[in-house]
Amino acid sequence: MYKYDAIDQKIVNQRVAQYRDQTRRYLAGELSDDEFRPLRLQNGLYIQRHAPMLRIAIPYGMLSSKQLRKLAEISKRFDKGYGHFSTRQNLQLNWPKLEDTPDILSELATVEMHAIQTSGNCIRNITTDQFAGVAPDEIIDPRAIAEIIRQWSTFHPEFALLPRKFKIAVSGTINDRAIVQAHDIGLEFYKDNSNKTAIRVWVGGGLGRTPILGTVIREHLEWQNVLTYCEAIIRVYNLHGRRDNAYKARIKILVKALGIEEFRSQVESEWQHIKDSPNTISESELLRVSKYFDEMPYENLQDSCEAFENSFNNNPAFSAWVKRCVHPHKKSGYRAVTLSLKPHGKAPGDATSEQMSVVADLSDKYSFGEIRVSHEQNLILADVKLSDLFPLWEQARAVGLATPNIGLLTDIICCPGGDFCSLANAKSIPIAEAIQIQFDNLDYLYDIGDIELNISGCMNACGHHHVGHIGILGVDKDGSEWYQVTIGGKQGNDASIGTVIGPSFSAEEMPGVVSRIIDVYIKEREQDELFIETVRRIGIAPFKNHVYAKETTNV
């Protein structure tokens, strides 16, 4: 991962000192709320329902063990002993004191971390596949380009006050795991007919109040031009994006209003003026940054291990975990491991200070001191030897990090919702916990198979409910909390937006509603057919009919 040089460290240290003085002046009454608001947002600080929330940047979801230990220390010292990993691969602290936030940022700076551009109308954290660099289906490792985009976009003066927040995702695999189609800009890396690296550029995707999947604006972009082409896109957006209506300010609305052909024409015209600017990436610059992502010191191993096979064949709990939480690796004898942050009855995405410290230790011992964060809100050790899987499992299990539910119904994506967020219409976490408890039989979960359930507490869709196979959205009905259900959403190459099945439900009804949806799938599925495949084959009508045939109170 990228390592700070003297300039990077100086910039971050100066930002901490600047924010410390801004906070001092605010607490002394020298700055009003309106004056302080943009200053704190520039440093990732929101004022939530009960306390401030600080969002800490984790660029493209990569952490060192040293950084994770620092997050554990900060969450214990300045918060309530836990942090929440978000769908943007960042970490959120839900209970810091305002007067402590300068000290938190100062501590982060000691391990090359910050909270810059994690909020506000700017270019946010660049996200990517949690298996980047190790996935067997990877065509191109996109992390070096992601880092170059991060450097280019950080403190970019022209894009410091966009019409709305702006999100970029990069992917270099056959199977998209970064949801490039649901971002303002999605960059899909591939090899062209000349076996050269090229980029397919998606634009105008996004979830929220108006969910839209992106459109390909350029099929073939030479990688050297990725900054200038993104700059052209954002310039057109910055010029024409709505600033009079926050609900219509995202680039997806502009692309829809202009039409993709007109939008493309304006982007191409702007690009002609800047495509040969100094922002064109040179081979030497890519090589410089790529050195921070060199291959790990892998050993030459066979893709078999007698000790592993014995444990797998003789320990049902271990074998269940391997089947769900262990993933293929491009290197023989190695595997990637997902540590589930979705134990039954707990808030999805939360990790205690103790758990973070243990994961840091496990990464040092078993995975070259590196950790990944997935947008599904789990933690990944990307480089584990086959022979180390069993001891890793034992140690992860001891601290509640080995729930064998990755990809199953209880591997729920969930925003903090009304328990914390001042924007939320309804609570998300209690709904997730109730569904986890309802489906606490692992054998039944395995029979159901792969299924994605996503929950958002409001239309901002931080829980990505639109692209869940089953999506749940918290809505306000005359001051009461209700939940709208969608079916048929999906991430990946064949991404789709879910369809609302009908009127909303009360919180108490939600576990039963999900059960009835699953009942239809179990009844209607063909051999080896996944939930999303059944939905696409038979449509939502059978699900809707069965759900509403039961006695439910809906509005």
N, C-alpha and C positions, 0 to 999 in steps of 0.2 A: 504494500500500500504506500501511498505517497508520504514522504517524510518532509517535514518543514525544513526550509533553509533559513538563514538569518533574516531575510526580508520577510518571509512568512511569519516568523515568530515575533518580529518587531511590530508588524501590522496588528496581529492579534493582541499583543500586550498593550499597544496604544488604544485599541478599541476598548479593552477592559478598563483602562484608566479613564477614558472618556466617559464610559457608562457609569463608573463609580462616582464621578463628579456630578453627572446628571441626576443620579439617584439621590445623592446628598442634597442637591439643590431642591429636588422635589420634596423630600422628607422635611426640609427646612421651610417649605412653603414658598420657595423662590420660583418654582415652576408650577403651573396649573395642571390639572388632569389632562386638559386638551393639549397642552404643550409637551407633557411627558409621554403621552400615549404613543406617538410615532417613534419616540426615542426608545422606549422599552420594546416595542414591536420589532424594531430593527435588531434587537438582541434576543429575540425569541421568547419574550415574556408576555403572556396573556393574563388578564384578570378573569378568573373563572367563577363558578357559582359560589364556592366556599373559600378559595384561596388563589393566589397566583399559580399559573402553570408555566413552567419553563421547558421549552422544547430544545433539545440538544442535537446538533447535527451529527449524523453518521454517514458521511459521503459514500454513495453506492453500497451502503450496508456493511462496510468492513471495519472491524475493530481489532486492535492488538490486545493481548492479555493485559498489558499495562494500562491501556485505556479503560478496559472493562473493570479492572480493579479500582480505578479512580472513580468510575461511575458508581460502583458499589459503596465506596467510601463516602462519596457525596450524598447518595441517597440515605445512608445511615446517619450521617452527621447533620444534614440540612433538611431532610424530608422525614417520612414515616417508615423508612427502612425498605422501600421498594421503588421500582420505576416501571413505567409502561412503555413497551416497544410498540411503535405505531406502524401503520400500513405504508408510511413513507420511509421505513427502515430507520427512523430516528428514535430517541428515547425522550419520554416526557416525565417530568417530576410534577406531581399534582399538589404538593403541599409545601413548597418552599416559602419562607418569609421574604417579603419584598426587600427588606434591609439586608438580607443575606445573599441576594442574587449577585451583587458584584464579587463577593468572595467565591461564590460558585464558579463564575466565569473565570476568575483568577486561577482557581484550582484546575479547571479544564485546560487552560492555556499551558499548564506545566506538562501536559501529555498530548499537546498538539491537537486540542479540540476546542470547539466554540459553539455558539448558538446563532451565528450570523446567518441571515436570510432564511431562517426557519419559520418566519412569519412575514406578513406584509405583502404588498403588491410588487413582488420581485420574482426572480428566477429562484425557485426552491431547490431542495436537495435533489441531485441527480440520482436516479435509482436504476438498478439492473437486476439481473438474475443472481440469486443467492449462490448458485453453483458456478458462477463465472470462473473460468480458468481450469476447472476440473471436470466439467460435464462431458460425457462421452459424445453428446450430440452437438458440441460446440464447433462452429465453423471458424469463428474469430473471437478472441478474447477482447471484449469491448472496454475493459477497465481503464486502460491508458487513455483512450479517447474520452471516457467519462471524466477522468481526472483533469484532462486539458479543458473540457467544457466547464468543469467546476471552477478552475482557476480563471478562465475567461469571464465567467458569469458573476463571480464574486466581486462586489463593489463596482460593477459595471455602471458608470455614471449615467449612461443613456437609458438603462433599464431599471433604474432604482425606484421608479414610481410608475409602473405599468397600470393599465386599467384594472387589472385584477392579478391575483397570484398566477404563476406560470410554472408548469411542471414538465420535465423532460425525462424520458426513460430510454435506455439503450439495451439492445439484446443482440447477441451474436450466435444464437443456437438455432437448430432446426425447429425445435418446439419452443415457442415464446413463453417465458415464465415471468416476464417483466410487464405484461399488459400494455405493450407499446400502443395499441389501438385506443386506449382509454386515457391518453395523455395529450396535452397541448401540442407537444412534438414527440413523436416516437421514432427512434432511429433503429432500423433493423439491418444489421450487418450481414453481408453475404459475399461469396466469391462470384465474380462475373464470368463471362465466357472466356476471358483471357486469364482467368485464375487470379485476378487482382481484387483487392478488397474494395467493395462498393457498399453503398448505404441506400436502402429504400426508406424514404422519408414520409412518415405519416403526420398529418396535421389535423387539428380541430377535434380531437377526441376529448372526452371528459365525462365525469359522472355528475353528481350534484343534482340541482333542481331540474335540469334539462339534460338527461343522459344521452350522449351521442358517441358513436364509435368514429374514430378518425378516418380520413381518406388519404390515399397515397397522392402526395403532391408532386413527388419526383421519384421515379422508379429506379434511376441509376444516378447516384451522386458519388463522385470520387472522394475518398475519405479526407483528402487534403483540404477539401472545401467545406467541411462540416461546420466550422465556426462561421464562415461568411454566409453560408446558406441559412443557418439558424438566425444569424443577425438580420438577414433580409426578411425572413418570416416575422420576426419580432418587431422589426421596424414598421412593417405594414400594419401589424396589429396595434402597435403603440400609436400610430397615426390615426387609425380609423375605429379602434375599439371603443365601445360605449363607456363613458365615464359618468353619465347621468343616471344610470340604473345598475346597481350592483348585481342584480339578478341576470342582467343581459350583457355583462361586461367581459365574459370569458371569450377566448378566441373562437371557440366552437360556434358561438352565436354569430360572430362576424363572418366566418367561413360559410355558414348556412345562409346568411343574409346576402352575401355577395355571390355565392355559388363558387364551387371549387375552381372552375375555369377562370373566372375573373380574379379570384384570389391568387391563383397560380400565376396569372399574367402579371399582376402587380409585384409579386415576389420575384419573379424572374427579371422583371425590369429593374427592380432595386438591386438585385444581385449582380447584374452586369456592371454596376458602378463600383462594387466592392469585392468582387470575386478574386481579384489579384492583389488584394491589400495585404499588409503584414500579418493579418489574421489567418492567412493561408498557412496550414501546418506543414512544416518541412519534415523530411525523413529524419533529420538529426534531432528535432524536437520530440518526435514520436519515440525515437530510440531512447532519448534521455528519460522520458517519463516511463517508458516501458520497463526500464531497469528496476523500477520499484515493484514490478509485478513479475519478476523472474520466477521460474519454476522453483518450487521448494526442493530441499535436498532429499529427494526420494531415493529409497533403496531399490535395488533390483530384486523384486519379490515375485514369487509364483502367485497365481490367482487362486490359490487353495491353501488351506491351513488345517492341519489335523486337529489342533486344539479347538479351533473355531467350529469345525464340523461336529466334534464331539459335544460341545456345549449346545450347539444349535439343535442337534438331534435328541439330546437328553434333557433339555430344559425348556419346557413349553413356554414359560414366560419370556425367556430370552429370545426364542425363535419368533414369538409374536412381535416382539419389539423390532427384531431385525427385518421382518417382512414389511413393517410399516415405517420405520424410522431410519433405515439404512439404505443408501442410494448408490448406484453405480458410479464408478470413477474412471477417468481416462487412463490412469496408471494401474498396471497390474499389481494386485496385492493390497490396494487401498480402497477405501470407501468414504463417502461423505455421510455424515450423521446429523439428523435433525433432533435437537433436544426440545421436546414439546413444552410449550408454555401454556398448555391447555388441560391441566388436570381437572378432573370432574369437580364441579362446584366452586371453581375459582375463576376470577376475572381473566379472560383471555388476554394474553400479551403481557401480563404482569410478571415480574421477576423480583424476588427479594434480594436484599443486599447480600445475604448469605449465598443464595443461588448464583448471583453474578460472580462472587468471589470463587465459588467452586468451579464455575464454567471457565473462568480465567485459569485456574490451576489445571483443569482438565485439558485446556487448549495447549498449555505449556508442555504437559506430559505426553499428549497424544496427537497434537495437530499443529505443530510448529508455531505455537503461540498466536494463532489467528482465529477470529470468530467472525461469522457472518450473521446478519439479521435479515430475515425474509419479510416480504410484504404480507405474508400470512401470519406475522407476529410470532415467529419461533426463532430459535438460535441454532446455528449450524457450525459444526466442526468439519471442515472440508477435506481433511487429509489424514484419515485414521487407518492404521494398518488393520488388516483382517485379524491378526493375532491379538490386537488390543481391544477389539470390540467387546468381548465379555467383561474384562475389568472396567472398561469405560461404562458399560451398562450398569454394573453393580454400584459404581460410585454415583452415577447420575440418578439411579433409582432411589438411593438413600436420601436425596434431597428433593424428590418429587419432580425430576426432569426426564423421566423415562416412560411417560404415559404412551402406550403404543397405539396412538390414534391419528397419526399424520395422514391426512387425506380422507379421514372418516367424518361422519356427521358432527362429532364433538370437537373437531379441529376447527372451531368457529373463529372467523374473523369478526372482531367487535370493537367499536369505538368506545371511549369512556362514557359517552351518553350523559343523561341527566343527572347522574350521581356527581359529576364534576363540571361538565361543559355548560356554560351559560347560554349557548346557542341551541342546545338540544331541546326537542319537544317532549322527549320521553326517555326513560332509563333504558339502557342497553344491557348492562352487566347482569342484572337480575334475570332477564330473559335468557341470556346465554347460560347462566347457571342452572336455571330451571330445565332447559332443554338437555343440558349435560346430565342432570340427575335423572330425567325421564329416560334417557338412553344410556344407562350405566352398565348395560350388559354387553361386554366386548364381543361375545360370540354373535349376538344379534347385529352389532355394528359391522362386523366382518361380513356377515351375510348380506347386509345392505350394500356394502362395497363403497367405492369412491363416490363421495358426494360433498359438495361445498355449500356451507350455510353461512351467510354473511349478515351482520346486523349493524344498522346505523341508527343513531338516536335523532337524526334530523335530515333534512334534504341536502345538507352539505356532503353527505355520503362518505364520511371518513371511514366507514366500515365496508365500503365497496359493495353495498347490498345489490346494486343493479347487475353486477356480473356474478353473483352467487347463483348456483343451481336453485337454491331456495334463498330468497332475499327477504329480510324483515326490516321495515322502516318505521321508526317511532313517529307518530303524528299526534297533533293536539286537536282534541274535539271538545270545544266548550270548556277548556281548562282541565280536561281529563286526558290521561295517557292511553293511546290506542296504537295498534300495530297493523300496518298494511303489509300484505304478503305478495311477493312476486315469484314466479317460477320460470325457469328456462334461461337464466343468465349464464354466461360462461366467459372465462378468461382464455387466453391462448390464441393460436393461429385462427381458429374458427370462433372468435369471440362473438358474444351476443348479449343484448340487453334483455333482462327478464320482463315478463308481462304481469301486470297486476291481476290477481285472480278475482278480486271483488272487494266488497266492503271490509273495513278494518275490524280487528278483534281486540278484546281486552287482554291485559297482561296474563290473567289467570287462564285464558283460553289457549295461549300460544303453544305450550307443550303438546296439548291435544291436537291442535291444528297441524303441527308438524307430524305427529303420529299418523294422522289420517292421510296426509300427503304421502307418507312412506307406505301406508297400507295399499294405496293405489299402485304405487310402483311395484311392490312385491307381487301384487296380483297380475299386473299387466306386462311385466318385463319378459322378454324372450331370453333364451339361454345366453349367459355371459353379457347381457346388455346392461350398460351403466345407466344410472338414473337420468342423466342429461340426454342419453340416446333414446330412452323411453319417452321422455317429454317431447323430444323433437319428432318422434314417430307418431304419437297419438294425440299431441296437442294438450292444451291445459284444461279443456272442457271436462274430461273425466276426473281430474283432480278437484276442480272447482265444484263439480256436482257432489262429489263425496264429502268435501269439507263442509259445504253449506247445507247438506242434507241432515247433518247432525244438529242438535239443538244448541245453537250458539246465540249469544247476544251481540249483534253487530249493528253498526250505524252507517 
